[in-house]
């Protein structure tokens, strides 16, 4: 498999203050990349950047703000002389169903997870194209699987996969590559916050078959992503067995599977919504910045 080594390359990562983004930044820096970390938690971003060393950069940035993204890209280019790779990783997950959630929670999830990633790619593309670089969009296994309580999240991640597939065709003549990553349950603040707040959701996740119900470490996920920054393959599955689920997506979300899930959901959704009611209006996890006017 052909690889483009990261040594000497410049990588911009959104949502880099914690979780997958921070772990990926560490692994990219270890391979010799110069990393720009973007997000909305300046103290955490500064801590990660300090850990990586003085040759790296952090910038406070809202991925739903096109001008802020443009400025983040420009600061990266001004600091490092160019941009080779962008990773659209920023994301949030609401603690609601459609019936229990506010319009804000639904729209904000789409705005950050889908539109924010699209704007990230748009802002970075002119510089990426100059170096025939790579765009990695962090989607999810939720792009081709469904669970109650994840309607807006699934919609955003499915949309992001399709966006990447179309973008790949649009930029091929510029020698730019585009990949989408599809992790399942990664041991991050986002997942832990959701399961801490919603015990029924946690119980449902544990009963899912095979890789669909299993936890994967942040380190293992970041390893798969950093490998993609060098291989530039079109898909990343975490764990790799999720690729089988993707290939069988018509079965996973088909009529027979839905009949099974409808029976399960008939009992579980009332329990889930009872959990939600206990949150007294809290719609995002305690470590999420999704409730802010600006989020990453």
C-alpha positions as CSV (number, residue, x, y, z in Angstrom):
1,X,0.0,0.0,0.0
2,X,1.4,3.4,-1.1
3,X,2.0,5.9,1.7
4,X,2.7,9.6,1.9
5,X,4.7,10.0,5.1
6,X,3.5,12.7,7.5
7,X,7.0,14.0,8.2
8,X,7.1,17.6,7.3
9,X,3.4,17.8,6.4
10,X,1.0,20.4,8.0
11,X,-2.2,19.0,9.5
12,X,-5.2,21.1,10.7
13,X,-7.5,19.2,13.1
14,X,-10.8,20.6,14.4
15,X,-12.3,19.5,17.7
16,X,-8.7,18.9,18.8
17,X,-9.0,19.9,22.5
18,X,-9.9,16.5,23.7
19,X,-10.8,12.9,22.7
20,X,-10.1,11.7,19.2
21,X,-8.9,15.0,18.0
22,X,-6.3,15.4,20.7
23,X,-5.1,11.8,20.4
24,X,-4.8,12.2,16.6
25,X,-2.8,15.4,17.0
26,X,-0.3,13.5,19.3
27,X,0.1,10.7,16.8
28,X,0.5,13.0,13.8
29,X,3.1,15.1,15.7
30,X,5.0,11.9,16.6
31,X,5.2,11.1,12.9
32,X,6.8,14.4,12.2
33,X,3.8,16.5,11.2
34,X,3.3,20.1,12.2
35,X,-0.1,20.3,13.7
36,X,-2.6,23.1,14.0
37,X,-5.3,22.4,16.7
38,X,-8.6,24.1,16.4
39,X,-11.6,24.2,18.7
40,X,-13.5,26.2,21.3
41,X,-11.7,25.2,24.5
42,X,-8.6,27.4,24.5
43,X,-7.1,26.2,27.8
44,X,-7.3,22.5,26.7
45,X,-6.0,23.4,23.2
46,X,-3.1,25.2,24.7
47,X,-2.3,22.3,27.0
48,X,-2.3,19.8,24.1
49,X,-0.2,22.2,21.9
50,X,2.3,22.7,24.8
51,X,2.6,18.9,25.2
52,X,3.3,18.6,21.5
53,X,6.0,21.2,21.5
54,X,6.7,24.8,20.4
55,X,6.6,24.0,16.7
56,X,2.9,23.4,16.8
57,X,-0.1,25.8,16.8
58,X,-3.5,26.1,18.4
59,X,-6.3,28.5,17.4
60,X,-9.8,29.1,18.9
61,X,-12.3,28.4,16.2
62,X,-16.0,27.8,15.7
63,X,-16.6,25.3,12.9
64,X,-20.0,26.8,12.1
65,X,-18.4,30.2,11.5
66,X,-17.0,30.4,7.9
67,X,-14.9,33.5,8.7
68,X,-13.4,31.9,11.8
69,X,-12.4,28.8,9.8
70,X,-10.9,31.0,7.1
71,X,-8.8,32.7,9.7
72,X,-7.7,29.4,11.2
73,X,-6.6,28.2,7.8
74,X,-4.7,31.4,7.2
75,X,-3.0,31.3,10.6
76,X,-1.9,27.8,9.8
77,X,-0.5,28.8,6.4
78,X,1.2,31.9,7.8
79,X,2.8,29.8,10.5
80,X,3.8,26.7,8.5
81,X,3.9,27.9,5.0
82,X,1.0,25.8,3.7
83,X,-1.5,23.2,4.5
84,X,-1.4,19.5,3.4
85,X,-4.2,17.8,5.4
86,X,-7.4,18.9,7.2
87,X,-9.3,16.6,9.6
88,X,-13.0,17.7,10.1
89,X,-13.4,16.0,13.5
90,X,-15.5,18.5,15.6
91,X,-18.8,17.0,16.7
92,X,-21.6,17.0,19.3
93,X,-24.4,14.6,20.3
94,X,-27.7,15.7,21.9
95,X,-29.3,13.9,24.8
96,X,-32.8,13.9,23.3
97,X,-35.3,12.2,21.0
98,X,-37.1,14.2,18.4
99,X,-40.2,14.3,20.6
100,X,-38.4,15.4,23.7
101,X,-35.8,17.7,22.3
102,X,-35.8,21.4,21.4
103,X,-35.6,22.7,17.8
104,X,-32.2,24.1,18.9
105,X,-30.8,20.7,19.9
106,X,-31.8,19.2,16.5
107,X,-30.6,22.0,14.3
108,X,-27.4,22.5,16.3
109,X,-26.4,18.9,15.9
110,X,-26.8,19.2,12.1
111,X,-25.1,22.6,12.1
112,X,-21.9,21.4,14.0
113,X,-21.6,17.8,12.7
114,X,-22.5,18.3,9.1
115,X,-22.4,21.9,8.1
116,X,-19.4,22.5,10.3
117,X,-17.5,19.7,8.6
118,X,-18.5,21.0,5.1
119,X,-17.4,24.5,6.0
120,X,-14.1,23.1,7.3
121,X,-13.4,21.3,4.0
122,X,-14.5,24.4,2.1
123,X,-12.2,26.7,4.0
124,X,-9.2,24.4,3.7
125,X,-9.6,23.3,0.1
126,X,-7.8,26.1,-1.7
127,X,-4.6,25.5,0.3
128,X,-5.0,21.7,0.3
129,X,-5.3,21.8,-3.5
130,X,-2.0,23.7,-3.8
131,X,-0.2,20.7,-2.2
132,X,-2.4,17.9,-3.7
133,X,-3.4,17.1,-0.1
134,X,-6.0,15.1,1.8
135,X,-9.3,15.8,3.5
136,X,-10.5,13.4,6.3
137,X,-14.1,13.8,7.4
138,X,-14.9,12.1,10.7
139,X,-18.3,10.6,10.1
140,X,-19.5,7.5,12.2
141,X,-20.9,4.1,12.0
142,X,-24.1,6.0,12.6
143,X,-24.0,6.9,8.9
144,X,-25.3,3.4,8.2
145,X,-26.8,2.2,11.5
146,X,-29.7,3.7,13.6
147,X,-30.7,3.8,17.2
148,X,-33.5,5.7,19.0
149,X,-32.1,8.8,20.5
150,X,-29.7,9.4,17.7
151,X,-31.9,10.7,14.9
152,X,-30.2,14.0,14.4
153,X,-26.7,12.5,14.9
154,X,-27.4,9.7,12.4
155,X,-28.7,12.2,9.9
156,X,-25.7,14.4,10.2
157,X,-23.2,11.6,9.9
158,X,-25.0,10.0,6.9
159,X,-25.0,13.3,5.2
160,X,-21.3,13.8,5.9
161,X,-20.5,10.4,4.3
162,X,-22.4,11.4,1.1
163,X,-20.8,14.9,1.1
164,X,-17.4,13.2,1.2
165,X,-18.2,10.9,-1.7
166,X,-19.4,13.7,-3.9
167,X,-16.5,16.0,-2.9
168,X,-14.0,13.2,-3.8
169,X,-15.3,13.4,-7.4
170,X,-15.2,17.1,-7.5
171,X,-11.6,17.4,-6.4
172,X,-10.1,14.4,-8.1
173,X,-8.8,16.5,-11.0
174,X,-7.0,18.7,-8.5
175,X,-5.2,15.5,-7.2
176,X,-6.8,16.0,-3.7
177,X,-8.0,12.9,-1.9
178,X,-11.0,12.6,0.4
179,X,-11.8,10.0,3.1
180,X,-14.5,9.5,5.6
181,X,-14.0,7.8,9.0
182,X,-16.6,5.6,10.6
183,X,-15.9,4.8,14.3
184,X,-18.5,3.0,16.5
185,X,-18.4,3.6,20.2
186,X,-15.1,5.3,21.1
187,X,-14.2,5.9,24.8
188,X,-14.5,9.7,24.7
189,X,-16.2,12.3,26.9
190,X,-19.0,12.5,24.3
191,X,-19.9,8.9,24.6
192,X,-19.3,8.7,28.4
193,X,-21.5,11.8,29.0
194,X,-24.3,10.3,26.9
195,X,-24.3,7.0,28.7
196,X,-23.9,8.6,32.1
197,X,-26.9,10.8,31.5
198,X,-29.1,8.1,29.8
199,X,-28.8,4.6,31.4
200,X,-31.3,3.1,29.0
201,X,-29.2,4.2,26.1
202,X,-26.2,2.5,27.7
203,X,-28.1,-0.7,28.2
204,X,-29.3,-0.6,24.6
205,X,-25.8,-0.1,23.3
206,X,-24.4,-3.0,25.3
207,X,-26.9,-5.4,23.7
208,X,-26.0,-4.5,20.1
209,X,-24.3,-7.4,18.2
210,X,-20.6,-7.6,17.5
211,X,-18.7,-4.3,16.8
212,X,-21.9,-2.3,16.9
213,X,-22.0,-2.6,20.7
214,X,-18.3,-2.7,21.6
215,X,-16.1,0.1,22.9
216,X,-12.9,1.0,21.2
217,X,-10.1,3.0,22.9
218,X,-9.3,6.5,21.8
219,X,-5.8,5.4,21.1
220,X,-6.9,2.6,18.7
221,X,-9.2,5.1,16.9
222,X,-6.5,7.7,16.6
223,X,-4.1,5.1,15.2
224,X,-6.5,4.1,12.5
225,X,-7.0,7.8,11.6
226,X,-3.3,8.7,11.5
227,X,-2.7,5.7,9.3
228,X,-5.3,7.1,6.9
229,X,-3.5,10.4,6.7
230,X,-0.6,8.5,5.1
231,X,-2.5,5.9,3.1
232,X,-5.3,8.3,2.0
233,X,-7.8,5.4,1.5
234,X,-11.4,6.5,1.0
235,X,-12.8,4.8,4.1
236,X,-11.6,4.2,7.7
237,X,-13.6,1.8,9.8
238,X,-13.0,1.6,13.6
239,X,-12.8,-1.2,14.4
240,X,-12.1,-2.6,11.0
241,X,-15.0,-5.1,11.3
242,X,-17.4,-2.2,11.0
243,X,-16.6,-2.3,7.3
244,X,-18.7,-5.5,7.1
245,X,-21.6,-3.7,8.6
246,X,-21.2,-0.9,6.1
247,X,-21.2,-3.3,3.2
248,X,-24.4,-4.9,4.6
249,X,-26.1,-1.6,5.4
250,X,-29.2,-2.5,3.4
251,X,-29.6,-5.5,5.6
252,X,-28.7,-3.6,8.8
253,X,-31.3,-0.9,8.1
254,X,-33.7,-3.1,6.1
255,X,-37.3,-4.2,6.8
256,X,-36.4,-7.3,8.7
257,X,-33.9,-5.6,11.0
258,X,-36.4,-2.7,11.5
259,X,-39.1,-5.1,12.7
260,X,-36.7,-6.4,15.4
261,X,-35.7,-2.8,16.4
262,X,-39.4,-1.7,16.4
263,X,-40.2,-4.3,19.0
264,X,-37.2,-3.4,21.1
265,X,-37.8,0.3,20.7
266,X,-41.4,0.0,21.8
267,X,-40.2,-0.8,25.3
268,X,-37.0,1.1,25.4
269,X,-38.0,4.5,24.0
270,X,-40.4,5.3,26.9
271,X,-37.6,4.3,29.3
272,X,-35.2,6.5,27.4
273,X,-37.5,9.5,27.4
274,X,-38.0,9.0,31.2
275,X,-34.2,9.2,31.5
276,X,-34.3,12.4,29.4
277,X,-37.0,13.9,31.6
278,X,-34.7,13.6,34.6
279,X,-32.1,15.9,33.0
280,X,-34.4,18.9,33.5
281,X,-33.8,20.5,30.1
282,X,-30.1,19.5,29.7
283,X,-29.7,18.7,26.0
284,X,-26.0,18.1,25.7
285,X,-23.3,16.3,27.7
286,X,-21.5,18.1,30.5
287,X,-18.3,18.2,28.5
288,X,-19.9,19.3,25.3
289,X,-19.8,22.8,24.0
290,X,-22.9,22.1,21.9
291,X,-25.1,24.3,24.1
292,X,-23.0,27.4,23.4
293,X,-23.9,29.8,20.6
294,X,-20.7,28.6,19.0
295,X,-19.6,25.0,19.2
296,X,-16.8,22.8,18.1
